[in-house]
Amino acid sequence: MNDFDFLIGSWNVVNRALKGAAFVGGDDWDVYPASATGHRLFEGGANLDEIVFPTKGTRGLTLRLFNTETKLWSLYWSSSQTGLLYPPVEGSFDGNRGDFYGDDTLDGRPIKVHLSWSDTDTATPRWAQEFSPDCGQTWELNWTMEFSRP
């Protein structure tokens, strides 16, 4: 239940986001900074972080909740641009890697979402987001974050 304890505290974040429309085979990336602060709640059974994107003029918030019955995490994202809570992704950790899957829509089309955490046992954990337009048969990486301590 303490899988996300590595994220507690302050972080510098390097973002790399795919520019342009999804699922068109683009390879042009936008690289920009952020800072994040993570907080532990429910003795590790929940956590919350806020990420600030100073060059984008936006902020994001992630709420993570551990289901004690299923032993799965549910991750919820919200952006200051919309003020909406997006559908959750669910999953778990195997060692220093966590994989989380869910359903969402993009431009009115249903998609699958895959979020992953890796290298969580190092000083530089990594987060990645992929979307699938075909029920998980193919995936397109569209956003990564590399974390380091200030």
Stockholm file with secondary structure:
# STOCKHOLM 1.0

chainA/1-150         MNDFDFLIGSWNVVNRALKGAAFVGGDDWDVYPASATGHRLFEGGANLDEIVFPTKGTRGLTLRLFNTETKLWSLYWSSSQTGLLYPPVEGSFDGNRGDFYGDDTLDGRPIKVHLSWSDTDTATPRWAQEFSPDCGQTWELNWTMEFSRP
#=GR chainA/1-150 SS CCGGGGGCEEEEEEEEEECSCTTSCCCCEEEEEEEEEEEEEGGGTEEEEEEEETTTTEEEEEEEEECTTTCCEEEEEEETTTCCBCCCEEEEEETTEEEEEEEEEETTEEEEEEEEEECTTSSSCEEEEEEESSTTSSCEEEEEEEEECC
#=GC SS_cons         CCGGGGGCEEEEEEEEEECSCTTSCCCCEEEEEEEEEEEEEGGGTEEEEEEEETTTTEEEEEEEEECTTTCCEEEEEEETTTCCBCCCEEEEEETTEEEEEEEEEETTEEEEEEEEEECTTSSSCEEEEEEESSTTSSCEEEEEEEEECC
//
